[in-house]
Amino acid sequence: MKTYKNINFCLGIDPNPTQQNFESFRSAVYTHMEILDFYGNKLNDKVLKPQLAYFLAYGSKGISLLEEFVNRYNDKYTIIIDAKFNDISTTLKAYLHFVFGTLQAHALTISPFLGEQTLELAFEECAKKADRKGRVYVLCATSESSTGELSFIDENWRRTLLACQQLREKIFANQEDLNKLIGVVIGANRENILFSDELKASELSVLSPGLGAQGADWKIISKCANHPNEITFPVSRGVFAGGNISLEQMKDNLVAIQRYF
Ligand SMILES: O=C(O)c1cc(=O)[nH]c(=O)n1[C@@H]1O[C@H](COP(=O)(O)O)[C@@H](O)[C@H]1O
């Protein structure tokens, strides 16, 4: 039974076997699938976030496996492709075609670095192709970030929120069913931002990685109980350890972690 209405549990799919060869990778992906096939019905929320990089590492064979994975779960689950894509609009269209056309996934993570026009394109394409399951998460304040010259990027998190809100107004005004489509990535270790008045007022959806292997505090989940925004917490290594532990151990991790939700 789900404890918090506004909070979703998401399984991160980051197969990363110690032995770096395709056979080990395939076996790690199938181990993830085995867990989903055995225990998926017991999950409170059906959200998966495969990370493209691990599949891309094995070239066409890896991409084939990603296609197989998404094809197997995209009916029952919401699938977020994490690749932190973006480029000029003409090129971005090809990335969007990969996510929504070729893979038939529902959501993605995207960099705001190329500006509003590209975000607008991604939001519109997502609304057209993915409907209510659609989410576009714009990088805002990531779990790992700069402490040097580049820290200006996420020190400006308020402006990222504002840009997303303005675009929502512009594209989806009065379309309540698409209210949750636009989201931001805010690390679970970034409590000052997660609980800021600006984020709460924004009504943007939130993807908040960092629980488990990255050490964010599990209490963040219950602290978000009355948060007005939809918040999705992905956990990957905390459950699967990249595929390097036994099925039994993965199942125990999953059961233990689900209790927080
Ligand atoms: O966009 C993401 O999913 C993401 C954003 C972020 O700020 N931090 C972050 O760790 N991630 C992704 O979350 C996954 C790591 O999850 P854990 O194994 O649970 O720490 C990786 O695929 C990261 O790319």
PDBQT file of the ligand as one rigid body, heavy atoms in Angstrom, charges set to zero:
ROOT
HETATM    1  O1  LIG A 301      19.084  12.169 -13.880  1.00  0.00    +0.000 OA
HETATM    2  C1  LIG A 301      19.395  11.275 -13.082  1.00  0.00    +0.000 C 
HETATM    3  O2  LIG A 301      18.760  10.242 -13.010  1.00  0.00    +0.000 OA
HETATM    4  C2  LIG A 301      20.449  11.559 -12.108  1.00  0.00    +0.000 A 
HETATM    5  C3  LIG A 301      20.556  12.878 -11.711  1.00  0.00    +0.000 A 
HETATM    6  C4  LIG A 301      21.359  13.218 -10.622  1.00  0.00    +0.000 A 
HETATM    7  O3  LIG A 301      21.397  14.351 -10.172  1.00  0.00    +0.000 OA
HETATM    8  N1  LIG A 301      22.074  12.220 -10.013  1.00  0.00    +0.000 N 
HETATM    9  C5  LIG A 301      22.033  10.919 -10.440  1.00  0.00    +0.000 A 
HETATM   10  O4  LIG A 301      22.697  10.071  -9.819  1.00  0.00    +0.000 OA
HETATM   11  N2  LIG A 301      21.263  10.572 -11.520  1.00  0.00    +0.000 N 
HETATM   12  C6  LIG A 301      21.282   9.191 -12.071  1.00  0.00    +0.000 C 
HETATM   13  O5  LIG A 301      20.878   8.225 -11.097  1.00  0.00    +0.000 OA
HETATM   14  C7  LIG A 301      21.635   7.011 -11.237  1.00  0.00    +0.000 C 
HETATM   15  C8  LIG A 301      22.373   6.679  -9.951  1.00  0.00    +0.000 C 
HETATM   16  O6  LIG A 301      21.465   6.156  -9.064  1.00  0.00    +0.000 OA
HETATM   17  P1  LIG A 301      21.911   5.399  -7.707  1.00  0.00    +0.000 P 
HETATM   18  O7  LIG A 301      22.614   4.145  -8.091  1.00  0.00    +0.000 OA
HETATM   19  O8  LIG A 301      20.603   5.137  -7.032  1.00  0.00    +0.000 OA
HETATM   20  O9  LIG A 301      22.792   6.351  -6.973  1.00  0.00    +0.000 OA
HETATM   21  C9  LIG A 301      22.616   7.223 -12.380  1.00  0.00    +0.000 C 
HETATM   22  O10 LIG A 301      22.060   6.658 -13.561  1.00  0.00    +0.000 OA
HETATM   23  C10 LIG A 301      22.694   8.712 -12.495  1.00  0.00    +0.000 C 
HETATM   24  O11 LIG A 301      22.951   9.110 -13.828  1.00  0.00    +0.000 OA
ENDROOT
TORSDOF 0
